[in-house]
Amino acid sequence: MNAMRQTPQTVINGGILMLRPLKTADAGLIELYTSDVRVAKMTSNIPHPLPPGATEALIARAGDVAHQQEIWALDLSAQDGPDLIGLIALNRLDEDQAELTGWVSPAYWNTGAASDAVAALINANPLGNKTFFASIFQDNPASAKVLTSAGFDYIGDAETHSVARAANVPTWTYLRKLG
């Protein structure tokens, strides 16, 4: 298992957007976006309706150095945009491996924001991973395009439980090896 974070989480410059650690002030936008059923249904772990305290728990978990997940805000404030339009995360797996997850606010779907965030995170490789995995629901082909554009290869079908859908949902699994 990869070591836990020992130093402050890095800020990653993604050109148009910045990936930065979460802050308490992000709670309102995170809650607004994750309360949208369109966002929740495209993730495995966001419930709908969003229960009280879920956003605060996410922010607390993101700041916990003992947690197995690194979470960044997708921030467009340098381009006079919002401070937060989505989240992207790396979940530590076995040695030198991580699973990439995330979501973008529907207002920023099909704008390239997700592609920019994935490319910036892979290029920065803040955990020093050699292998990245990602799974997406099969009814979300736009996310498949984001992954393949970032150099991920399709490796198979599976299914994952979606809390918002209260069902197991067919997924496509992707892999990206570095160097």
C-alpha positions as CSV (number, residue, x, y, z in Angstrom):
1,M,0.0,0.0,0.0
2,N,1.3,3.5,-0.8
3,A,2.4,5.6,2.1
4,M,-0.1,8.2,3.5
5,R,0.4,11.8,2.6
6,Q,3.1,13.2,4.9
7,T,3.3,16.7,3.4
8,P,0.7,19.3,2.3
9,Q,-1.2,18.4,-0.8
10,T,0.2,19.9,-4.0
11,V,-1.4,22.5,-6.2
12,I,-1.3,21.5,-9.8
13,N,-1.4,24.1,-12.6
14,G,-3.5,22.7,-15.4
15,G,-3.2,25.7,-17.7
16,I,-6.8,26.9,-17.9
17,L,-7.7,25.4,-14.5
18,M,-5.9,24.8,-11.3
19,L,-6.2,21.6,-9.2
20,R,-6.0,22.7,-5.5
21,P,-6.7,21.2,-2.1
22,L,-10.3,21.5,-0.8
23,K,-11.0,24.3,1.7
24,T,-13.9,24.9,4.0
25,A,-15.3,27.7,1.8
26,D,-15.9,25.1,-1.0
27,A,-18.7,23.5,1.0
28,G,-21.5,25.6,-0.6
29,L,-20.5,24.8,-4.2
30,I,-19.7,21.1,-3.5
31,E,-23.2,20.8,-1.9
32,L,-24.9,22.6,-4.8
33,Y,-23.3,20.5,-7.5
34,T,-23.5,17.1,-5.7
35,S,-27.1,17.7,-4.9
36,D,-27.8,17.7,-8.6
37,V,-29.2,14.2,-9.5
38,R,-27.3,14.4,-12.8
39,V,-24.0,14.5,-11.0
40,A,-24.9,12.0,-8.3
41,K,-26.1,9.4,-10.8
42,M,-22.8,9.4,-12.6
43,T,-20.8,8.5,-9.5
44,S,-20.8,5.4,-7.4
45,N,-20.6,7.2,-4.0
46,I,-22.7,10.4,-4.0
47,P,-26.2,9.7,-2.6
48,H,-29.3,11.5,-3.8
49,P,-30.7,13.2,-2.0
50,L,-27.5,14.4,-0.4
51,P,-27.8,13.8,3.4
52,P,-27.0,16.6,5.9
53,G,-23.3,16.7,6.8
54,A,-22.1,14.8,3.7
55,T,-20.2,17.8,2.2
56,E,-18.5,18.7,5.5
57,A,-17.5,15.0,6.0
58,L,-16.0,15.0,2.5
59,I,-13.9,18.2,3.2
60,A,-12.8,16.8,6.5
61,R,-11.8,13.5,4.9
62,A,-9.9,15.4,2.1
63,G,-7.8,17.1,4.8
64,D,-7.0,13.9,6.7
65,V,-3.4,12.9,6.1
66,A,-4.2,9.3,7.1
67,H,-6.8,8.9,4.4
68,Q,-6.1,6.8,1.3
69,Q,-7.5,9.5,-1.1
70,E,-6.2,12.8,-2.4
71,I,-9.0,15.2,-3.6
72,W,-8.5,18.3,-5.6
73,A,-10.9,21.1,-6.5
74,L,-11.1,22.1,-10.2
75,D,-10.6,25.9,-9.9
76,L,-11.1,28.4,-12.7
77,S,-10.6,31.5,-10.6
78,A,-7.4,32.5,-12.4
79,Q,-9.6,32.7,-15.6
80,D,-12.2,34.9,-13.7
81,G,-14.4,31.7,-13.4
82,P,-15.7,30.0,-10.3
83,D,-13.4,28.8,-7.5
84,L,-14.8,25.3,-7.9
85,I,-16.5,23.5,-10.9
86,G,-15.8,19.9,-9.8
87,L,-13.6,17.5,-8.0
88,I,-10.9,15.0,-9.1
89,A,-9.4,12.4,-6.8
90,L,-6.8,9.7,-6.7
91,N,-7.6,6.7,-4.5
92,R,-4.4,4.9,-3.4
93,L,-4.5,1.2,-4.3
94,D,-1.5,-1.2,-4.2
95,E,2.0,-0.1,-4.6
96,D,2.4,2.6,-7.3
97,Q,-1.2,2.4,-8.4
98,A,-4.2,4.7,-8.0
99,E,-7.8,4.9,-9.1
100,L,-8.9,8.2,-10.7
101,T,-12.4,9.4,-9.9
102,G,-14.1,12.8,-10.2
103,W,-17.1,14.8,-11.4
104,V,-17.7,18.2,-13.1
105,S,-20.7,20.5,-12.6
106,P,-23.2,20.1,-15.5
107,A,-22.6,23.7,-16.4
108,Y,-19.1,22.7,-17.4
109,W,-19.9,19.4,-19.2
110,N,-18.5,19.3,-22.8
111,T,-16.2,22.3,-22.2
112,G,-12.9,20.4,-21.9
113,A,-12.6,21.0,-18.1
114,A,-12.7,17.2,-17.3
115,S,-10.1,16.5,-20.0
116,D,-7.9,19.3,-18.7
117,A,-8.1,18.1,-15.2
118,V,-7.3,14.5,-16.0
119,A,-4.4,15.5,-18.2
120,A,-3.0,17.8,-15.5
121,L,-3.3,15.2,-12.8
122,I,-1.6,12.5,-14.9
123,N,1.2,14.8,-16.1
124,A,1.9,16.0,-12.5
125,N,1.6,12.5,-11.1
126,P,1.7,13.8,-7.5
127,L,1.7,10.3,-5.9
128,G,4.4,8.9,-8.2
129,N,2.1,6.3,-9.6
130,K,3.1,3.9,-12.4
131,T,-0.5,2.8,-13.1
132,F,-3.8,4.5,-13.0
133,F,-7.2,2.9,-13.2
134,A,-10.6,4.4,-13.8
135,S,-14.2,3.1,-14.2
136,I,-17.1,4.8,-15.7
137,F,-20.7,3.9,-16.1
138,Q,-21.5,2.7,-19.6
139,D,-24.2,5.3,-20.0
140,N,-21.6,8.0,-19.7
141,P,-19.7,7.9,-23.1
142,A,-18.4,11.5,-22.6
143,S,-16.3,10.3,-19.7
144,A,-15.0,7.4,-21.8
145,K,-13.8,10.0,-24.4
146,V,-12.1,12.0,-21.6
147,L,-10.1,8.9,-20.5
148,T,-9.2,7.7,-24.0
149,S,-8.0,11.2,-24.9
150,A,-5.8,11.1,-21.8
151,G,-4.1,7.9,-23.0
152,F,-6.2,5.4,-21.0
153,D,-6.9,2.0,-22.6
154,Y,-10.1,0.1,-22.2
155,I,-9.5,-3.2,-20.3
156,G,-13.0,-4.6,-19.7
157,D,-16.5,-4.5,-18.4
158,A,-17.6,-4.8,-14.8
159,E,-20.3,-3.3,-12.6
160,T,-20.3,-1.0,-9.7
161,H,-22.9,-0.1,-7.2
162,S,-24.3,3.4,-7.5
163,V,-25.7,4.8,-4.3
164,A,-27.8,7.5,-6.1
165,R,-29.3,4.8,-8.4
166,A,-29.6,2.2,-5.6
167,A,-28.5,-0.4,-8.2
168,N,-25.5,-2.1,-9.7
169,V,-24.6,-0.3,-12.9
170,P,-22.5,-1.7,-15.8
171,T,-19.1,0.0,-16.1
172,W,-16.1,0.2,-18.5
173,T,-12.7,-0.1,-16.9
174,Y,-9.7,1.8,-18.1
175,L,-5.9,1.6,-17.4
176,R,-3.1,4.1,-18.0
177,K,0.5,3.0,-17.5
178,L,3.3,5.5,-17.2
179,G,6.9,5.0,-18.4
